């Protein structure tokens, strides 16, 4: 892994316009992933 403590969210649910198509859901998921990662670093 090139960036320590990172993880990928891989999905075929969206194309290049994912933020425009369902930005709230995507950002919610990314924020939750970040919070989970941060919790493991404490």
Phi and psi restraints in degrees (range 20) as a CNS / XPLOR table:
assign (resid 1 and name C) (resid 2 and name N)
       (resid 2 and name CA) (resid 2 and name C) 1.0 -82.9 20.0 2
assign (resid 2 and name N) (resid 2 and name CA)
       (resid 2 and name C) (resid 3 and name N) 1.0 -26.2 20.0 2
assign (resid 2 and name C) (resid 3 and name N)
       (resid 3 and name CA) (resid 3 and name C) 1.0 -116.6 20.0 2
assign (resid 3 and name N) (resid 3 and name CA)
       (resid 3 and name C) (resid 4 and name N) 1.0 114.5 20.0 2
assign (resid 3 and name C) (resid 4 and name N)
       (resid 4 and name CA) (resid 4 and name C) 1.0 -59.2 20.0 2
assign (resid 4 and name N) (resid 4 and name CA)
       (resid 4 and name C) (resid 5 and name N) 1.0 146.3 20.0 2
assign (resid 4 and name C) (resid 5 and name N)
       (resid 5 and name CA) (resid 5 and name C) 1.0 61.1 20.0 2
assign (resid 5 and name N) (resid 5 and name CA)
       (resid 5 and name C) (resid 6 and name N) 1.0 26.4 20.0 2
assign (resid 5 and name C) (resid 6 and name N)
       (resid 6 and name CA) (resid 6 and name C) 1.0 -110.9 20.0 2
assign (resid 6 and name N) (resid 6 and name CA)
       (resid 6 and name C) (resid 7 and name N) 1.0 158.7 20.0 2
assign (resid 6 and name C) (resid 7 and name N)
       (resid 7 and name CA) (resid 7 and name C) 1.0 -144.3 20.0 2
assign (resid 7 and name N) (resid 7 and name CA)
       (resid 7 and name C) (resid 8 and name N) 1.0 152.6 20.0 2
assign (resid 7 and name C) (resid 8 and name N)
       (resid 8 and name CA) (resid 8 and name C) 1.0 -94.6 20.0 2
assign (resid 8 and name N) (resid 8 and name CA)
       (resid 8 and name C) (resid 9 and name N) 1.0 145.1 20.0 2
assign (resid 8 and name C) (resid 9 and name N)
       (resid 9 and name CA) (resid 9 and name C) 1.0 -111.2 20.0 2
assign (resid 9 and name N) (resid 9 and name CA)
       (resid 9 and name C) (resid 10 and name N) 1.0 104.4 20.0 2
assign (resid 9 and name C) (resid 10 and name N)
       (resid 10 and name CA) (resid 10 and name C) 1.0 -109.4 20.0 2
assign (resid 10 and name N) (resid 10 and name CA)
       (resid 10 and name C) (resid 11 and name N) 1.0 124.9 20.0 2
assign (resid 10 and name C) (resid 11 and name N)
       (resid 11 and name CA) (resid 11 and name C) 1.0 -148.7 20.0 2
assign (resid 11 and name N) (resid 11 and name CA)
       (resid 11 and name C) (resid 12 and name N) 1.0 150.5 20.0 2
assign (resid 11 and name C) (resid 12 and name N)
       (resid 12 and name CA) (resid 12 and name C) 1.0 -104.0 20.0 2
assign (resid 12 and name N) (resid 12 and name CA)
       (resid 12 and name C) (resid 13 and name N) 1.0 15.5 20.0 2
assign (resid 12 and name C) (resid 13 and name N)
       (resid 13 and name CA) (resid 13 and name C) 1.0 -73.7 20.0 2
assign (resid 13 and name N) (resid 13 and name CA)
       (resid 13 and name C) (resid 14 and name N) 1.0 -29.6 20.0 2
assign (resid 13 and name C) (resid 14 and name N)
       (resid 14 and name CA) (resid 14 and name C) 1.0 -124.4 20.0 2
assign (resid 14 and name N) (resid 14 and name CA)
       (resid 14 and name C) (resid 15 and name N) 1.0 158.2 20.0 2
assign (resid 14 and name C) (resid 15 and name N)
       (resid 15 and name CA) (resid 15 and name C) 1.0 -105.9 20.0 2
assign (resid 15 and name N) (resid 15 and name CA)
       (resid 15 and name C) (resid 16 and name N) 1.0 -150.0 20.0 2
assign (resid 15 and name C) (resid 16 and name N)
       (resid 16 and name CA) (resid 16 and name C) 1.0 -67.2 20.0 2
assign (resid 16 and name N) (resid 16 and name CA)
       (resid 16 and name C) (resid 17 and name N) 1.0 -16.4 20.0 2
assign (resid 16 and name C) (resid 17 and name N)
       (resid 17 and name CA) (resid 17 and name C) 1.0 -105.9 20.0 2
assign (resid 17 and name N) (resid 17 and name CA)
       (resid 17 and name C) (resid 18 and name N) 1.0 33.4 20.0 2
assign (resid 17 and name C) (resid 18 and name N)
       (resid 18 and name CA) (resid 18 and name C) 1.0 -57.7 20.0 2
assign (resid 18 and name N) (resid 18 and name CA)
       (resid 18 and name C) (resid 19 and name N) 1.0 -42.4 20.0 2
assign (resid 18 and name C) (resid 19 and name N)
       (resid 19 and name CA) (resid 19 and name C) 1.0 -64.8 20.0 2
assign (resid 19 and name N) (resid 19 and name CA)
       (resid 19 and name C) (resid 20 and name N) 1.0 -36.9 20.0 2
assign (resid 19 and name C) (resid 20 and name N)
       (resid 20 and name CA) (resid 20 and name C) 1.0 -73.1 20.0 2
assign (resid 20 and name N) (resid 20 and name CA)
       (resid 20 and name C) (resid 21 and name N) 1.0 -37.1 20.0 2
assign (resid 20 and name C) (resid 21 and name N)
       (resid 21 and name CA) (resid 21 and name C) 1.0 -71.4 20.0 2
assign (resid 21 and name N) (resid 21 and name CA)
       (resid 21 and name C) (resid 22 and name N) 1.0 -41.0 20.0 2
assign (resid 21 and name C) (resid 22 and name N)
       (resid 22 and name CA) (resid 22 and name C) 1.0 -156.5 20.0 2
assign (resid 22 and name N) (resid 22 and name CA)
       (resid 22 and name C) (resid 23 and name N) 1.0 58.2 20.0 2
assign (resid 22 and name C) (resid 23 and name N)
       (resid 23 and name CA) (resid 23 and name C) 1.0 -58.8 20.0 2
assign (resid 23 and name N) (resid 23 and name CA)
       (resid 23 and name C) (resid 24 and name N) 1.0 -39.4 20.0 2
assign (resid 23 and name C) (resid 24 and name N)
       (resid 24 and name CA) (resid 24 and name C) 1.0 -61.6 20.0 2
assign (resid 24 and name N) (resid 24 and name CA)
       (resid 24 and name C) (resid 25 and name N) 1.0 -45.5 20.0 2
assign (resid 24 and name C) (resid 25 and name N)
       (resid 25 and name CA) (resid 25 and name C) 1.0 -66.9 20.0 2
assign (resid 25 and name N) (resid 25 and name CA)
       (resid 25 and name C) (resid 26 and name N) 1.0 -41.0 20.0 2
assign (resid 25 and name C) (resid 26 and name N)
       (resid 26 and name CA) (resid 26 and name C) 1.0 -65.2 20.0 2
assign (resid 26 and name N) (resid 26 and name CA)
       (resid 26 and name C) (resid 27 and name N) 1.0 -47.4 20.0 2
assign (resid 26 and name C) (resid 27 and name N)
       (resid 27 and name CA) (resid 27 and name C) 1.0 -65.4 20.0 2
assign (resid 27 and name N) (resid 27 and name CA)
       (resid 27 and name C) (resid 28 and name N) 1.0 -38.8 20.0 2
assign (resid 27 and name C) (resid 28 and name N)
       (resid 28 and name CA) (resid 28 and name C) 1.0 -57.8 20.0 2
assign (resid 28 and name N) (resid 28 and name CA)
       (resid 28 and name C) (resid 29 and name N) 1.0 -43.9 20.0 2
assign (resid 28 and name C) (resid 29 and name N)
       (resid 29 and name CA) (resid 29 and name C) 1.0 -65.6 20.0 2
assign (resid 29 and name N) (resid 29 and name CA)
       (resid 29 and name C) (resid 30 and name N) 1.0 -43.6 20.0 2
assign (resid 29 and name C) (resid 30 and name N)
       (resid 30 and name CA) (resid 30 and name C) 1.0 -65.9 20.0 2
assign (resid 30 and name N) (resid 30 and name CA)
       (resid 30 and name C) (resid 31 and name N) 1.0 -39.4 20.0 2
assign (resid 30 and name C) (resid 31 and name N)
       (resid 31 and name CA) (resid 31 and name C) 1.0 -64.1 20.0 2
assign (resid 31 and name N) (resid 31 and name CA)
       (resid 31 and name C) (resid 32 and name N) 1.0 -43.2 20.0 2
assign (resid 31 and name C) (resid 32 and name N)
       (resid 32 and name CA) (resid 32 and name C) 1.0 -61.7 20.0 2
assign (resid 32 and name N) (resid 32 and name CA)
       (resid 32 and name C) (resid 33 and name N) 1.0 -41.8 20.0 2
assign (resid 32 and name C) (resid 33 and name N)
       (resid 33 and name CA) (resid 33 and name C) 1.0 -61.3 20.0 2
assign (resid 33 and name N) (resid 33 and name CA)
       (resid 33 and name C) (resid 34 and name N) 1.0 -41.7 20.0 2
assign (resid 33 and name C) (resid 34 and name N)
       (resid 34 and name CA) (resid 34 and name C) 1.0 -64.2 20.0 2
assign (resid 34 and name N) (resid 34 and name CA)
       (resid 34 and name C) (resid 35 and name N) 1.0 -41.5 20.0 2
assign (resid 34 and name C) (resid 35 and name N)
       (resid 35 and name CA) (resid 35 and name C) 1.0 -64.3 20.0 2
assign (resid 35 and name N) (resid 35 and name CA)
       (resid 35 and name C) (resid 36 and name N) 1.0 -40.1 20.0 2
assign (resid 35 and name C) (resid 36 and name N)
       (resid 36 and name CA) (resid 36 and name C) 1.0 -64.3 20.0 2
assign (resid 36 and name N) (resid 36 and name CA)
       (resid 36 and name C) (resid 37 and name N) 1.0 -41.7 20.0 2
assign (resid 36 and name C) (resid 37 and name N)
       (resid 37 and name CA) (resid 37 and name C) 1.0 -65.3 20.0 2
assign (resid 37 and name N) (resid 37 and name CA)
       (resid 37 and name C) (resid 38 and name N) 1.0 -44.5 20.0 2
assign (resid 37 and name C) (resid 38 and name N)
       (resid 38 and name CA) (resid 38 and name C) 1.0 -62.2 20.0 2
assign (resid 38 and name N) (resid 38 and name CA)
       (resid 38 and name C) (resid 39 and name N) 1.0 -37.5 20.0 2
assign (resid 38 and name C) (resid 39 and name N)
       (resid 39 and name CA) (resid 39 and name C) 1.0 -63.7 20.0 2
assign (resid 39 and name N) (resid 39 and name CA)
       (resid 39 and name C) (resid 40 and name N) 1.0 -32.0 20.0 2
assign (resid 39 and name C) (resid 40 and name N)
       (resid 40 and name CA) (resid 40 and name C) 1.0 -77.1 20.0 2
assign (resid 40 and name N) (resid 40 and name CA)
       (resid 40 and name C) (resid 41 and name N) 1.0 -15.7 20.0 2
assign (resid 40 and name C) (resid 41 and name N)
       (resid 41 and name CA) (resid 41 and name C) 1.0 -88.5 20.0 2
assign (resid 41 and name N) (resid 41 and name CA)
       (resid 41 and name C) (resid 42 and name N) 1.0 -13.6 20.0 2
